[in-house]
Amino acid sequence: MKHFVFLLSILLMCGNSLSQSHLPNILIDDEDAFYPPSEPSVAISRINREVIVAGAILNKVYHSDDGGRTWGKQELTSTLGVFGDPCLISDAQGNFYYLHLSDPTQRGWSDPQLLDRIVIQKSEDGGKSWDDGSFMGFNHPKDQDKEWATIDPRNGRIYASWTQFDKYESQSPEDQSNILCARSSRGGKKWKREVLVNDIPGDCRDDDGTTEGAMPAIGPGGEVYLGWAQNGNIYLDKSTNRGKTWGKDIFVANQPGGWNLDIPGVMRSNGMPITLCDLSKGPHRGSVYVNWADQRNGVDDTDIWIAASRDGGKTFSDPIRINDDPAGRQQFFTWMTIDQTTGYLYCVFYDRRNYDDLQTDVYIASSRDGGATWQNVRISHHPFTPSASAFLGDYTNIDAHDGRIAVVWTRMDEYMTSVWASIFDSEELFPIEPE
């Protein structure tokens, strides 16, 4: 009888998951190109929720004026070159910023000047046009990679962080990787000299020993938090003087399996951390969150985790598992955001809970209680089956503002990738507001 009840509960859980794909799936791009679209990023305008901008590798930019129902598409250009790792953010005035890697000679991997800096471009018209851009981290011949950024909503100051390689993919023990952070108080036009954040350098192998996953977050008092992964651990550092100096590295959690995860059917997958801070007026204001994936439950059971700090990053809670399925399935490529108007958390990830093979769904998990409990809902209408012989990309992405949630992800069908979006309001996840 106990076995029957257990089996029935699993079937009901799977049935509920499969029935909850009511959210829209909108194709943004499926171009058959030398660099097919993947690694999408998305941002919602802070003055008009209907205006949404997204990007994808290698140099794609998409814009919507109707809440994501239809999209315009163009190629982003800059004299500094556009070479992937798109990061879209938006400021309180409705401007958008697109950060990416550099390719100043437009010759790609054949030129050692590739990755010589981090580039940022600005749009003042909802992503329809962009300036030529400015840059930070110009330290050639060192390589600058895997950037992310955030904006202080009180003053518009931009903080960007990334990994600097002495030489990308070098096997030499003398070559190091480090986390750098720079700031701009002039709308991205001018940048202060970047500052070293981490205490212990990593290697340059682009593997678990490399310092990667740098992502800044702003606290209520203007403090800056920055998380990253290295050698099977998640770390955080904090600056209380606008990024001019940083303290000692703070241990957040172990990351069993490291950040470079082996997922069947995926060419490469990472569990790099996502760092956020609650700026809302809700009960969890000031909480710092770090979200990642790891394999503490085994290589066949990758899971999505979150740890929270309620004391300004001094200490963190034990990891809480976000995916709510039974053990034994893979969840990977997590990304998390916070709606700063409510303090609600939203996390997107790939998920194989419904299948015994490599079929893959996209799920969103949401929390209204500061990450203590999570509700999981399937987004994708149909699963896809990736192949390790083609590149799926290195991340998904999600943004939320004023009750509007925008999710973007990559599908792979017969070795070809496409970028999809799901745009919806929080009521579609929370039909009944708590009393």
C-alpha angles and dihedrals in degrees: 000000000000090000090051093051091047092050092046091052091052092049091049091049092050091045092052091047092050092047095052099072091111095124119103121266112203123185110226102173139354100164115163097226139145086261103032115203120280140125093062124194127191140191133185120217112253092216101041121027091199091067112082130167127195138177139197138183137318102012107322125139126183130189134191131190096183105061095277099304092118131018138204116213134205142150118261113229134190135163085235091059131244116245112165137267091108117201118183121193133165134211134218092264094058097258121139129215126201116199121191145148123281135249104171096175095041090231099112120204092355091074124064089215089074112115092016093140145355115261129208126191128189133216123194096180105060098278098307094114134015137199121242091260141229130241149219135197099041100171103140130211086033116085125239117207148162101023131182133177145194137192129228101231092206097062108005094245111158122216120194128184133183146151120275115205120198082212122352114247092359113160092202114115088217093065116086140196122212140177114247130188130194133180137208127197094180103071093274094303096111129024134202116234110281118255130217111245111177124073098209118048122222133218125265099239094106087236139105093301091057120095102243143151097056110180127163127213131188123231128212092262095047093264115147124226122194128186133190143159131245138158096353096313139097116225136189133195131190136211123196096183104061095278097305093122135007134213132227119308112267120215111232105172146321116268106206110206091024125247094292099078128190109227116174112246094018120104091215134348133185136198095204115164127260113211123203140163128205112241095168126112089244129114094272098053110149095023114141117215131195119190126189145143127245144158103240087132094051139288090277093052110054110175140192118242142185133194124190135205120204095178104063097278097307094117135009134212123247111275116278118209111236101190109076102200126115116273122278107058134098125252116176148153097049127189127176137193138178128222100228091201092063109013090237116149125222126189128186126196144152113263137193099182093120099054144055093214136047097291108133134204131189117238135187122207121195135192131192096180104065096277097305094118132018138205115209122208129176113238104181118083093208133021124240131207114223125206125218089221091071132051116255093181132249103270152009122220144211138185132187134190135164092349095313117118124196119191126183129185144159126250125196120208120174090344093307121114128216133181121234136185137203116195119184145137127261091248088071089063097032106037091168118046115219117255 
